Amino acid sequence: YLNGVTLDFSRPGKPTDNAFIESFNGSFRMECLNASWFLSLNEARSKCEKWRQEYNEVRPHSSIGNKAPIELVNASREACLP
């Protein structure tokens, strides 16, 4: 509230209100949570972090020209340099 942020919840039963996060949640569930067996909280954190790194730094995303998200971050940093 102090920063001018307002919450806007998706309507119940309407996952298309935010298709991006629904797509991400589906990928995360199928590729990480359903594919892994966690024996401890630390193991779950470690496996989820490895998946996150692969998702953001290695894996190409068709929605951004078959590039990994980190490539866009690096390109925008280079464009801002004098």
C-alpha positions as CSV (number, residue, x, y, z in Angstrom):
1,Y,0.0,0.0,0.0
2,L,2.8,2.4,0.9
3,N,4.4,1.9,-2.5
4,G,1.2,2.3,-4.5
5,V,0.8,-1.4,-5.2
6,T,-2.7,-2.8,-5.4
7,L,-3.6,-6.5,-5.4
8,D,-5.6,-7.8,-8.3
9,F,-6.6,-11.5,-7.9
10,S,-7.6,-13.7,-10.8
11,R,-11.2,-14.7,-10.9
12,P,-11.9,-18.2,-9.4
13,G,-11.9,-20.8,-12.2
14,K,-10.5,-18.3,-14.8
15,P,-6.8,-19.3,-15.3
16,T,-6.8,-17.5,-18.6
17,D,-6.7,-14.2,-16.6
18,N,-3.0,-14.7,-16.4
19,A,-1.9,-17.2,-19.0
20,F,1.8,-16.6,-18.5
21,I,1.8,-17.7,-14.8
22,E,-0.5,-20.6,-15.6
23,S,1.9,-21.8,-18.2
24,F,4.9,-21.4,-15.9
25,N,3.0,-23.2,-13.0
26,G,2.2,-26.1,-15.4
27,S,5.9,-26.4,-16.5
28,F,7.2,-26.2,-13.0
29,R,4.8,-28.8,-11.7
30,M,5.4,-31.3,-14.6
31,E,9.1,-30.8,-15.0
32,C,10.2,-30.3,-11.4
33,L,7.6,-31.2,-8.8
34,N,6.1,-34.3,-10.5
35,A,9.4,-35.5,-11.8
36,S,11.3,-35.3,-8.5
37,W,11.2,-37.2,-5.2
38,F,12.0,-34.9,-2.2
39,L,13.3,-36.5,0.9
40,S,13.9,-33.3,2.8
41,L,13.2,-29.6,2.6
42,N,16.8,-28.9,1.7
43,E,16.7,-31.4,-1.1
44,A,13.5,-29.8,-2.4
45,R,15.1,-26.3,-2.3
46,S,18.2,-27.6,-4.1
47,K,16.3,-29.4,-6.9
48,C,13.9,-26.5,-7.4
49,E,16.8,-24.1,-7.6
50,K,18.5,-26.2,-10.2
51,W,15.3,-26.3,-12.3
52,R,15.0,-22.5,-11.9
53,Q,18.5,-21.9,-13.2
54,E,18.0,-24.2,-16.2
55,Y,14.7,-22.6,-16.9
56,N,16.1,-19.0,-16.8
57,E,19.6,-19.4,-18.0
58,V,19.8,-22.4,-20.4
59,R,16.4,-23.2,-21.8
60,P,15.2,-21.3,-24.9
61,H,11.7,-19.8,-24.7
62,S,9.7,-19.6,-27.9
63,S,7.9,-16.4,-26.7
64,I,11.1,-14.5,-26.7
65,G,12.6,-15.6,-30.0
66,N,14.0,-19.0,-28.8
67,K,16.4,-17.3,-26.4
68,A,17.0,-18.0,-22.7
69,P,15.7,-15.2,-20.5
70,I,19.2,-14.5,-19.3
71,E,20.2,-13.5,-22.8
72,L,17.6,-10.7,-22.8
73,V,18.8,-9.5,-19.5
74,N,22.4,-9.4,-20.7
75,A,21.5,-7.7,-23.9
76,S,19.5,-5.0,-22.1
77,R,22.5,-4.4,-19.8
78,E,24.8,-4.0,-22.7
79,A,22.5,-1.6,-24.4
80,C,22.5,0.6,-21.3
81,L,26.3,0.8,-21.2
82,P,27.8,4.1,-22.5
